[in-house]
Every structure is written in structure tokens, then in C-alpha cells.
Amino acid sequence: MITCERCNTENLDGSQYCDECGTALGLAGVRPKKIAAEHIGEPTDGVPARPTPSVSTVKPIGGGAETSLNLGGVLPMSDSEGAPVANSKVASSIYSTSFDSVRLNGPHAKLVIHRGRSVGKEFLLNDDEAHIGRWDADGGIFPDVDLDADDPEAKVSRRHARIMRRGGQYFIEDLGSTNGTFINRGRRLLPGDRQVLHDGDEVIVGKTFLRFQMIK
């Protein structure tokens, strides 16, 4: 068993997140720093900020040249033509680019509840990775497939499983959930093991029955 350093809850071996408070196991004592968008890359309270997550290219809002960002580096202060660019502007461009991509591509798959109190309810998958779980504002957990309202017995863990799309193929992975993840009522998935997911497969998380469907 793995004991959460934040709430002392015991979790199953192999769990990546605490099933009670949602804290990443082994990182409960680390308090994330809040960094405003206009100060991305600058120190906060005298402690150097983490490097901003990398993005290959960014197209500024309103047109203009694309800006390249170094992997693991800090946001640039000038565009490709040498003109100064505020960090907040670059950050806004990143978010705008991401949202535009989602709008243009649209959902590529969905999970549909096919048994229980919310039969027919759909969860659209827009990104290459989608987390399944229960919403928890206090723990900062906001899953793409939020089953909080559809799981009155709380059998679904806050961070239960995730679906990934890699090269046109889909996989599902259990994240160390308490009550397990099952495909087509087969064996329980081991935490961290990736199972191939096909169109029409049944996905059971806790006591919630879902149908995975590709959108063509």
C-alpha cells in the first residue's frame, strides 16, 4: 500500500494519484507555485520559476510571423523578425493556437454511458489524451470525462483512467484506481498497462458502463 503524504489515505500499490484527495503520490509535500501569465518565466518569491512547457511554433494573434519556442525553455521576448513581444502576448497566442486547433479538428471519438441512471449521455474527446474521473475543485482535478454527477456511489476514482490516441490508434490506461478499469468485461487492467481500444468497445470504470465510439 502507498500512503498519501497529504491526507494519510492508503492507496493500492502502483497508484499514481491518491484516491481520496487526488494528490500525486510522492509529491504531496510539493506546493505548486502560481505564476501569472504576464510573468511567465520570471522568479516568484525569490524562487526561480519552472521553465514554460515547450511549444514548437506559435502564430501570434492577428497574423504575423510564427515564433519558435525552445524545448523546456523560457518564452521568447521577441518574434522571428526581432520585434519585442511581451510574455503575456506570447502566452495568449499559445492558448489561442491550442483552442483554434480544437475547433478546427473537432471531436474524434466519444464515450457514451449505456447503462445506469444517465444512459445516452455523451462525452466528446477532442484531444489526443483524455482523463476519466470525478471533478474535484479543492484538489485541482478537472477530468475531460467527468463522471461525478453519474457516479452517486463514488466508485470512480478522481483520477481513474485515461484514453490516448497515438498515430490513429487508441489506448486506455488505468491510473491506479480503487475499483478498476475493465474492457469488454475482461480482466482488470493493471495500473500503467496500456490496452488497445477499438471502436465499439465497452469500458467499465467503477460501476459506470461506457461505450467507446470513434467519430468518422
PyMOL commands that set and color helices and strands:
alter all, ss='L'
color gray80, all
select helices_A, chain A and resi 37-39+87-105+148-150
alter helices_A, ss='H'
color red, helices_A
select strands_A, chain A and resi 2-3+10-11+57-58+67-68+109-115+122-125+129-133+145-146+159-166+169-174+181-183+194-197+202-205+208-214
alter strands_A, ss='S'
color yellow, strands_A
deselect
rebuild
show_as cartoon
